[in-house]
């Protein structure tokens, strides 16, 4: 059977997007020919939480799921994407390929749905292509910071393509433009593209139903209910955004009000067990926090912040709204509501996590900006404006691409080259808990086992009480009493203790002599810088 021409073009476009995505994802992370993990420095930090989560499903026993770098309580982090990666790895493929193939498929899916969405809404292939380009190459004004360090000259093209650092990486480098606009956010947060793809699909279905209520059949209604309801385990923040979206359609679209009510009601019912299982964050007490990262917050500082972060997208998107049909303008209400929500509420203990609302908002800006550019191009006197505006809209994104492409790697020794991780994987129960010897890329984590406390920032940002656990960890490792140590280990349900010498644990003093004298070593690696102790045998002496 011959595919319709339009479907063939979409498939070809998806394939092109996939090739780009796979190149991007594998550039930042892959398994080398020796079987070790090559991790780009710009994803190295985040992957210290990502890889243990995948391996907890691949090699461990993590159902019902817990956060594998904070063993014990139910997981408070959306995990479905990483579980799917583990299924690929369990089929026999490398971790690098498993993560990259799913990341590439979902990122290519996001680019494709962005294209389809803009093309169909604005009835323009050019608008669809431009929207994708604007999405890939952010429209912030971070190029100003680049040119402060690299004044415009004949060397500028060379300085751009050899650049290794982002010009602005706020709030972490103290600069105004956020770190969350460039593609680094998608190479780090590999699950984000899947969540955004599904959000845009749901939005398009509801938007189409608003124009043609008969298109929202009972089957589609139930399907959307299930999708929305299942999303806390897929992406908790995007689940919240879906709730906002469905509520807006319910309030403003009378012809599909009953069906959006059903979607909302069933979505809540389906989501309730997941939310109850994940529990409430222990640290986010202030729900209202105006201004996002703007500090101090004044009218001037707020406007200045968003001008620097969104650049020409703001006026051009408003122009695109003016050029749009009335029915299309409704879409902007959905996107701008996400912008308002992100600037008013604090949805997690870490305020910067609100960037997920703004990244989706920017996709909406990109669509209307693309429509404005296409419309301006049709006018004889306004073509020159497009020639001026488009380079300014993508310049920061072009500059931001090369630090990713030029990044260096950190190597994490993986199984079977990692002696300790290999022993742990093959000789310890899959559901055992380890007092870890390091915060990042611990051998027990590489082997898929749960550890007592990984780098505290990750668990803290997920809403766990890391301070108490950190203090207990310090007490266990620095104790001079074998009896006290054993009592604490048993109370914390720790099965094994992994000691590294010298210890990389920050602000933790390890009493090596106590463990050497009072605990029986189960395994030492060949260099003897890692020693594994089994709690039940060592504490029965």
C-alpha angles and dihedrals in degrees: 000000000000116000118233111263093244092053091049091054092049091050091050091048091050089051091053090048090049093054090050092046094049091050090051096046097044090048089063098040137010145139111256128221091268091057096252128128118256108202121186112233092239092060097032095097098048093042089061084076098032099056097048089052092053094044092049086067097035099049105005137063104251105153116139083037126240128176101270094212091053103040121205115031123078115276117270095187127086105253111168096102091053092046088056089051089053091054089057092048091048088058087069103267124127121267090241094055093041094055095039097049094053092041090051095047092050095043090048087049090053092051090048096050090046089054094046093045095052094040095053098039094049095028090231131116088199090057090051094051093044091050090056091048092049090048093052095045109044121225099223123127095243088121086078089067090048093054091048087065096032111036114208111274142131087286094059097099090049092047091051097050093045096044116125103182133062110249091225128018105169138213090015097056096036094250127129103239113080125244090227103078102070128077091263087085090063096043089052100039098044093175094057097081092056092052094048092046092056092044092055092047091052090046092051092049092050092044090051090048090053088059094039111021093187090066090070098079125183089257091054091046092055091044092053090046091056093045093051092043095050094050102092087076091044099046123337097201093049089049087060090049091050088053090053091048095050091046091053093051090048093052099041105032111065095176093063097029095114093050095046087050089055091048091050095045097045090041090058091046092050092044097047097082091050094048092046090050094049092047131200124310113255096217113039103093100146111069094173113066112150123204103030106228096347107123124203091025116220131143090256095047091047093052092043092051095053095042089056092045099043103027117177092354090087101058094034094050089051088051089050089054090053090051092049131093115257093250091055093051088068089073090064089060089062094050097042090051088061088052091051093046092051091051096047107037135052105217098182140018089266111066094200088065087077086081087093089071092050096047089059091044089054090055087059091048089050091055096051092041090053089051090051092051093049091049093048090050090059091061118083094219097042102051089091090059091059090050088054099039102045097061090048090050095055104029096093091048092051091050091046093053096066098059085060094047093044096046122129126226140245115207121224112194107233136193127319093022092050103079097195095045090049092051092047092049094050103032107037131067114267092234097050124123124226133204093224127230094213137023097227128050093349115187091241090055091049087053091053098251125136116252129207098238128356122186100328095225092069096052092039091055089050090056103260125139098248097163095068093044092048091054092049090050091052091049093050095049097042098041119124092201122083090199094051091047093051093048091053093045091052093044090053092047093239115163101184138022118213114197125192122196114232092028118225091197108124116239091355122125115205119207095214095175093058091055093043092051103035105030129066112230114233096190140356125194119234094265091044092225089120123051125180122208126191112222102209095053095038093049096048094067 
